[in-house]
Amino acid sequence: MTTTAITAPNTDPRAFIHMSQRELDEIFTAAPPGPVPVGDTQGTAIFMPGTFVASFVRLLVRLLFWKGKVFNPATQDLRNKLSPFSILGIRAMVYMGESWLDGRTVIVIDYSTTSFVAQKIRDEIREVSPGVYLGKVWWGKKRVADFALKV
């Protein structure tokens, strides 16, 4: 018996904001972790996916707060690109681990030992199409948002 994985509809992460939470979860759980990204990535915040406010929130976050992440494989960490000027801040460790969503392997972005401000945050990402990663944001053990990264 063969199975077909659900994959992202295209390589534009902005398409995710129009999907339902269930669709995003299906895409995420069907995907392999993929390789850890290297260097600069462009981020798309996904709050309240599939709703009329999702596009507005994505734009607001992109313009004012968060633009993506910069991965450094040599140090196995990353820095978030913050503010309208893409200032590098909020460091996190990056490693392979077990997903809190489905127990399968993911790329973990762990702020617990690197940031006082974000120490309760944990991100999990998987590569859903070449160079496109879908992520889950956890605050403690509560899932609070999704995001996408494009290499």
N, C-alpha and C positions, 0 to 999 in steps of 0.2 A: 504494500500500500504506500503510495506517495502522498505527501502533503505539500501544499503550496503556501509559502509564507506570505503574509500580508506585508506589503512594502509601501513606502511613501509614494504618493501619486506622482511626484516629480521632485526636482532638486531645489525647489523654491520653498524654504522653510515658512514663508508667510502663508502658504496654503494651509498649514496646520491650524491656524487660528479659526478657520471656518469649519473645522471638524468638531465632532462631539468628543467629550472626554472618553467615552467608550471606544471610539475609533482610534484616538491617540494611544490609549492603553493597549489595544489590539496590535497596533503597529509596533509599539515598544516591546511588548512581550514576544512578538514573533521574530524580532531582529537579533542578530548576534551582537556581541559587544563591539566588534571591529577593533582596529588599531587605535591606540591613544592618539588623539590629534597632535600635530606638531605645529608650533608657532601660532600665528594670529588667526582667530576665528571671528566671524560676525554672528552676533546673537540676536535672537528673536524671543521676546518674552511672551508667554502664552498664559494669560489669565482669563478665566471664564470662557474657555474655547466653545465655539459654535454659537455664541451670543452676539447681539448687535454691538455690545461695548468692547468686544475683544480687539477689534482693529484700533479703536481709540486708545485703549490701554497700551497696546503694543507700541504705538507711535509715541505716546507720552513717555513711556519707560525708555524707549530708544533715544529720544531727544534729550532727556534730562538726567537719566540715572545710569543705565547699563547698556553697553554696546557689544559685549562679547567677552571672550577669554583669550589669554595668551598662554599657551602650553609650552613648558620647557622640559623636554625629555631628559636632559642631562641631570637635572635636579629633581625630577619626578614631582613637579609642582606646576602651579599656574598662578596667574594674577588676573583679576577681573579688570576690564576696561570700564571706567566709571566717569560720569559727568559728560557734558557736551564735548569735552576735550579729550576723551579717551585716556584719562589719567590711570596709570596702573596702580591698583590697590587690592586689598583683601585677598591675601594669599591662601592657597589651599594645597594640600597634598593630593596626588593623583595615583591611583593604583587599581588593580583588578580586584573585585570582591563579589560578594553575593548580594543580589538585589533584594531590597525589603519588599518590593512589589510581588515578585514571583519566585524568588529563591535561585534564579539562574545568574550566570556571570554577567557583570556589568563593569563599566569603568566608573569607579567611585571618585568623587571630588569631595574631599573631607576637610572641613574647616575647624574641626574640634581642637586641634593642637596649634593652629597657626593664626587664629583670629579671635580676639576677645569679643568683638562685635558679632561675628557670625559663627561662634563656636557650636551652636545648636543646629546649624545648617549642614545638610548632606545632600549633594546632587548625585544622580546616577544617570549615565548616558549610554546610549547604544547607537551604532551606525545603522541608519535605516535606509540609506541609499548612498552611493559613493560620495564621500566628503560631506554628508549631511547626518548630523546626530540629533536625536530626540532625547530630551532629558526630563527627569522628574526631580522636583525640589521637595525635600523633607525638612520640617522644623521639628526637632526631636523625632518622634515616630509618626508624626502627622504629615501627610502629603499636602502641600499647600499650593503648588503651581507646576507648570510645565515650561519648557523652553526648548529652543532649537539652536544649533550651532552649524555654521557652514564654513568649511575650511577654505 
